[in-house]
Structure formats: C-alpha cells, structure tokens
C-alpha cells in the first residue's frame, strides 16, 4: 500500500467484516480501489459544506489531494532549504512531508476507474479533468527539482514479432531465388543461402538443409 492509500485509509469509515464482497476475495488492486473510493466519499460527506458526487469537480479532487499531504511521508525541500535539489541530504531539515507524486498518480488512476465502475459517465469524470492532470504534472516537476530525483517515463520494450516476420519473409525469398546476395555452397556443389533476419542474426535457410545430389552406381 502506498502512502496516499494509507492516508486515505486513515480517514475512511471502517468497513463491515464478513460482507459478501469480502468473501469474494478480490485482488489487492480491487481492494485498494474500493478503500480509496470509500475514503473519497467519506471526504465529500465531511466537507464543509457537504458535497455530493454529482457536484464534485476537478477542483474538489485537487483539494482532496492537498488534504492528503498532511499524511505524507516524502520530504519535499522548499526553495530556501540548503538541501533543495539534493537527493540524499546529509542532515535532517524542517521541510514538510508530503505525498509523493507517484502515490498521487496511482491514487487518481484507481479513483478514475472506480468513478466509472460506480455508474459515473466518462465525460463527467472529475478525476480525468485537465485541471487534475496539470496539477499532477506540477507536483511531479516540483518534487523532481526539490528532491533532485528526475521522473522519467518508462520505455516500452519492443516485441520480437517484427523480427520473426522479417526472418520468415527472408527465408521465403531465398527459396524462391529472389535473394541473389546470400549464397553458400552445399555438398552437391550447388549454391543456396544463409539468410540474415531483421535483427542482423544469421539463420540457415531451409534450402541449405536439402539432401545433396547422390550418384547411384548400379551393381
């Protein structure tokens, strides 16, 4: 459980044990999403003045995220701190603890999904508003500067499907004789080919494994 979720659980109303939902043994993600959703609904009920979900906007979501900062565990140095921008400060300081950007981003993702699962329309989802996205971006950039820890997007690994398709096409072109550059000599003195796939790996062609010509001598 991340820090934002722990903070959310700290202000949520206790859930009844032995309920049918609990007996279904939901996944860890689903359990966390349900706790986060109940926490947000509790926050709306305790809001002054009380808010309904239908009246909730992106501004209220941002207000909720700022409210959770009081339960944060991440040291975020202010501009005047001597350790501003240092990822590993040598001594403690009086800078406030806040929710880490990653925790808030994951929390918003769960609440966005929970809103629609509980009957909300995607076009009116307060967790998917532009204002919330801008706020999360500002938190990420601000914490990256204050903590000296850059946040980089993870690059998706390319699959090997393209390489496999390219290799198969190369073998077929060798069999049809359309690739004159890739030739080797087999045991019968004829030429066939070793092919190179799209990844630059040399692979033997099917023709290279063909049975060589054998001259039979009559007895």
C-alpha positions in Angstrom: 0.0 0.0 0.0 1.5 3.4 -1.0 1.5 6.5 1.2 -1.5 8.1 -0.4 -3.6 5.0 0.1 -2.5 4.7 3.7 -3.6 8.3 4.2 -6.9 7.6 2.5 -7.5 4.6 4.7 -6.8 6.6 7.8 -9.8 8.9 7.2 -12.1 6.2 5.7 -15.1 4.9 7.7 -14.4 1.3 8.9 -15.8 -1.4 6.7 -18.0 -4.2 8.0 -16.2 -7.6 8.2 -17.8 -10.7 6.8 -19.6 -8.9 4.0 -20.3 -10.7 0.7 -17.7 -8.5 -1.1 -15.1 -9.5 1.4 -16.0 -13.2 1.0 -15.3 -12.9 -2.8 -11.6 -12.4 -2.0 -11.0 -9.5 -4.5 -7.5 -8.8 -5.8 -5.2 -6.5 -4.0 -5.8 -3.8 -6.6 -9.5 -4.1 -6.4 -9.4 -4.0 -2.6 -7.3 -0.9 -2.6 -9.5 0.7 -5.2 -12.6 0.1 -3.1 -10.9 1.6 0.0 -9.8 4.6 -1.9 -13.3 5.1 -3.3 -14.9 4.8 0.2 -12.4 7.3 1.5 -13.2 9.9 -1.1 -16.9 9.5 -0.5 -16.2 10.0 3.2 -14.2 13.1 2.4 -17.2 14.5 0.5 -19.5 13.8 3.4 -17.2 15.6 5.8 -16.6 18.5 3.5 -17.9 21.9 4.7 -20.3 22.4 3.2 -21.0 18.7 2.4 -20.6 17.8 -1.3 -22.4 15.3 -3.4 -20.6 13.2 -6.0 -22.7 14.8 -8.8 -21.4 18.3 -7.8 -17.8 17.1 -7.5 -15.4 18.8 -9.9 -11.7 18.6 -10.7 -11.1 21.5 -8.2 -12.5 19.4 -5.4 -10.3 16.4 -6.5 -7.2 18.7 -6.2 -8.4 19.9 -2.8 -8.6 16.3 -1.7 -5.1 15.6 -2.9 -3.8 18.6 -1.0 -5.7 17.4 2.1 -3.8 14.1 1.9 -0.5 15.9 2.1 -0.8 16.0 5.8 -0.4 12.2 5.9 2.6 12.2 3.5 5.9 10.6 4.2 8.1 12.2 1.5 10.4 15.0 2.4 10.0 17.8 -0.2 12.5 20.6 0.3 11.4 24.2 -0.1 13.3 26.7 -2.2 15.2 28.3 0.7 16.4 24.9 2.1 20.1 24.3 1.8 19.3 20.7 0.7 17.0 21.8 -2.1 17.7 19.6 -5.1 19.8 17.1 -3.1 18.5 13.5 -3.4 20.4 12.4 -0.3 20.7 15.3 2.2 23.3 14.7 4.9 21.2 16.0 7.8 17.5 16.5 8.6 15.7 19.7 7.9 12.4 21.3 8.8 10.9 21.0 5.3 7.3 19.5 5.2 6.4 15.9 4.4 4.1 15.4 1.5 2.5 12.7 -0.6 4.9 11.5 -3.3 3.9 12.2 -6.8 3.9 8.5 -7.7 1.4 7.8 -4.9 -0.9 10.5 -6.0 -0.8 9.5 -9.6 -1.6 5.9 -8.8 -4.4 7.0 -6.5 -6.0 9.1 -9.2 -5.9 6.2 -11.6 -7.8 4.0 -9.2 -10.4 6.7 -8.4 -10.9 7.4 -12.1 -11.7 3.8 -12.7 -13.9 3.5 -9.6 -15.9 6.5 -10.6 -17.0 4.9 -13.9 -17.5 1.5 -12.3 -19.9 3.0 -9.9 -22.1 4.5 -12.6 -20.3 7.7 -13.5 -20.1 8.8 -17.1 -16.6 9.1 -18.6 -17.3 12.6 -19.9 -18.1 13.8 -16.4 -15.3 12.0 -14.6 -13.8 14.6 -12.2 -10.6 12.5 -11.8 -9.9 12.7 -15.5 -10.2 16.5 -15.9 -7.5 18.6 -17.4 -7.1 20.5 -14.1 -6.2 17.3 -12.3 -3.6 16.3 -15.0 -2.0 19.7 -14.8 -1.8 19.6 -11.0 -0.2 16.1 -11.1 2.3 17.4 -13.7 3.2 20.4 -11.5 3.6 18.1 -8.4 5.9 15.8 -10.4 8.1 18.6 -11.7 8.2 20.4 -8.4 9.2 17.3 -6.4 11.8 16.4 -9.1 13.5 19.8 -8.6 13.1 19.8 -4.8 14.3 16.3 -4.2 16.8 16.1 -7.1 15.2 13.0 -8.4 14.1 13.2 -12.1 11.0 11.3 -13.1 11.4 9.6 -16.5 8.8 7.7 -18.4 9.5 4.0 -18.8 10.1 3.0 -22.4 8.1 0.1 -23.6 10.1 -2.9 -24.8 9.6 -3.7 -28.5 8.4 -7.2 -29.1 10.2 -9.8 -31.3 7.2 -10.2 -33.6 8.7 -7.9 -36.2 11.9 -9.9 -36.2 10.1 -13.2 -36.6 8.1 -11.9 -39.5 11.1 -10.4 -41.2 13.1 -13.7 -40.8 10.2 -15.7 -42.3 10.0 -13.4 -45.3 13.7 -13.6 -45.9 13.6 -17.4 -45.9 10.8 -17.4 -48.4 12.6 -15.1 -50.7 15.6 -17.4 -50.6 13.5 -20.4 -51.6 12.1 -18.5 -54.5 15.5 -17.4 -55.6 14.8 -13.7 -55.2 17.8 -13.0 -53.0 21.0 -13.3 -55.1 23.3 -12.0 -52.4 23.1 -14.6 -49.7 24.8 -17.8 -51.1 26.7 -20.8 -49.8 27.8 -24.0 -51.5 26.2 -27.2 -50.3 27.7 -30.7 -50.6 26.5 -31.2 -54.2 28.3 -28.1 -55.5 25.1 -26.1 -55.9 24.6 -22.8 -54.2 21.9 -21.9 -51.7 21.7 -19.4 -48.9 22.2 -18.4 -45.4 19.8 -15.6 -44.6 20.0 -12.7 -42.3 16.9 -11.8 -40.4 15.7 -8.3 -39.5 17.7 -8.3 -36.2 21.0 -8.9 -38.0 21.2 -12.6 -36.9 22.3 -15.1 -39.5 20.0 -18.1 -39.8 20.3 -21.1 -42.1 17.8 -21.2 -44.9 15.6 -24.2 -45.5 17.3 -24.8 -48.8 20.6 -25.3 -47.1 19.4 -28.4 -45.4 18.2 -30.1 -48.6 19.6 -33.5 -49.4 22.6 -33.2 -51.7 22.6 -35.0 -55.1 23.8 -38.6 -54.8 25.0 -40.6 -57.8 23.9 -44.2 -57.6 26.1 -47.0 -59.0 24.4 -50.0 -60.5 25.6 -53.4 -59.3 
